[in-house]
Amino acid sequence: MATFISVPLKKSSEVELVKPLSKFVTATYPAGEEQAEYLRSVEELNKLRKSALGRPLDKHESSLEILLRYYDQLCSVEPKFPFSENQLCLTFTWKDAFDKGSLFSGSVKLALASIGYEKTCVLFNAAALASQIASEQNLDNDEGLKTAAKFYQLASGAFGHIRDTVLSALNREPTMDISPETVGTLSNIMLAQAQEVFFLKAASDKMKDAVIAKLANQAADYYGDAFKQCQYKDNLPKEVLPVLAAKHCIMQANAELHQSILAKQKKRFGEEIARLQHAAELVKTVATSHDEYVSVKDLTEKINRALTAAKKDNDFIYHDRVPEVKDLEHIGKAALVKPTAITPPLSQKFADLFEKMVPMAVQQSMGVYGQRKAETVNRLVGTMREATNLCNGVLASLNLPAALEDLSGDSIPQSIAEKARAVVQLGGLQSIEQLIRDLPELLTRNREILDEALKMLKDEETTDNELRSKFNQRWNRTPSGDLYKPLRAEGSNFSNILDKAVQADQVVRDRYNAHCDMITLLCKPENELNAAIPSANPTKTLQGSEVVNVLRSQLAQLDEMKRERETLEVEIKAVTFDMSTVFLTSLAQDGAISEEQMSLSKLDQLYGAYNQRVQATLRTQEELLGQVQTSHQEFSSLKQSNTEANQREEVLKKLASAHDSYVEISNNLREGTKFYNDLTEILLKFQNKCSDIVFARKTERDELLKDLQQSIAREPSAPSFNVPAYQSAPAASAGGPTPAPRTVFTGQPQQAQQQPPQMKPNPPARPPPPSFNPQAASPNPATTPTGPPNSNPQPLAPPSQAQGPPYPSYPGYYQMPMGYNPYAYGQYNMPNMPNMPYMPYQQTPGQGGYPAAPPGGQPYPGYPQQPPQQQPYYPQQ
């Protein structure tokens, strides 16, 4: 009776984990100890998969531990890597566990780029192996019973978990073995078997019959539910259904048996007999219909003995009325089992290989937070720089501070001399022109990388569309056009960034062209620079005036404000805060991250004070520039006005403005160079991402093409058709009796053949069997042909005359030529007389014809019974 159902393991193909995961790690994390640790963890994960799936597993708890440890690692890894078809694409291929394959068709398999699919199949194997381990237990001792119940409940929980999650994990139709209907049925089967183990444990411990009956009745209920589920679904092996039906009856019989004992104890002897009779009928049904799957010999004998004794006692002593089965009180149920909840980690030896790696949700939130932080810093720094440029422009337009330093009118102002030396130290004209020449090359390189990446996507999509139009619905994979939408959007964004960069480059180039002459003048030696500046002779009385002193004080305050901004800019850029801890806490507590709300709150907390200081410098600058303009008007009215002085002041303004423009252009060009170099790395990663997904799609395409080719090769080239009757049986000659065919006996010489006499005109086609007179004269003897017998004679043509009465044709009898003596066969050339010469048949004059046909179903004596060999007129199809 101890027949338990176990589930076979699914088989998986080898998957390259190291290369794509290592590429993601090196692209995401900077070189260092952390990156090296993650790369080692990737190697360990690959080894763990090979241990769990790359070899046959013993039916032992240690093998199950390896499977559970790999499943736990998958659960840990899933949120930390961007597994998807258009990001980190890993294709997992698994075969249907219940499909055995055949000579003309391979096993049903499914390949998906989904880590959820891998988790589902690994958990299926864990459940299947748990069922196998449970089935191997010795149920004659307590340890075996406990172990079996434990693993059946684990298998039930695992199958139930797959039932609830498989559709969301795959996002497409699964194979039959992991479909919700199949795993739901398997979950119920495992739960029923666990309940049966508890029933066996209660029976072995000799617990109360009322308890045992309820345990058995609950097991019968579980088996009945499982039977109903798979009765209408052709998704499990055909051996499962009769086992479930048998177990349902057996558990019911056990429940009735133990309930009958309880009835006997309560002196309900009629109920006892009714329950035993019902139990006997149940086991009889099993013995009759399912004996090849489940043996109930011992249980049958036990029930029959109890029934015989109960009947005897009732007939002679109690005379209690035996009620109908339908009138019996229902037996209660006691469920002592439940599916084990699947809450990772399931392994007792689990250690997260990527413990320090944050989940992708946190990584993505960190990325968005980084962008928000960069925008905040750039806004504050950009505001200060714009204000400083505005201040420098206003001062240059007023020729300050050069106008205060140039009261002599014939020497280079100190500020202009310092600006000239600063331009030379920064590389002068040559440096800035080299930067301008480098930009187009960097731009071109980035354009080529982006175009090549998008071209790969386009070419693969074109191929996919061609195959889809060729195979139509058979090409059942995600269209490349849908899959590449995020990548195309990303590529379009990169293209827009490059277009804006080109516009910015042109603005910088125009500004350089506008100030090129003055920048060239600043790069010349001091004597040449002095000669190029027009001289003037303003009054020297202004050197000690109050207006000049006020103006110098105001310019000093502006310089102090600029230095304060530089310090403030350094402080703003140095602000750091690890938001990953905040995001991880939120993810653990709420299961989700409100990134925008949390990021804005933290940024306001970090940069609120700096924003107030920036706004204060803007107000200070506005006040000081107003004061400077007022003081400069008074200063200009006191200066002696002449043409030479105006020309000199104009040149000094242009030189000051050229210096400021040179510094700004140089900074812009260096930022542009860094931007293009950084963008090159990003575009190379984008190109690698495109290359990886195209390669994965190509591998998937080749695999699908291979399957399609095999499928097409197995299809019939033409629809089935019926073979004409005349190709299946010899044709009867029209207008005459059917000639007796020649019978060939393999391995024995062919008997002599008579010359057929002339046929009578128009005899009936199939006359009834004739009655023969033993004394009647036989037909004329035939001449026996000479030569070796032919083992494969040609079909006989219809004779020209009748051979006498046609030989009756009965199913199973050989049709022999007329005139052949059946009793003479076997006298010569017998197996035990190999040296006897071949004797031609001689017919005795006056010998009677064939005797009457023997009774139906009995062969003619003396003939070996071999199937008749028909020789049709046309070759068989």
Disulfide bonds with the S-S distance in Angstrom:
none
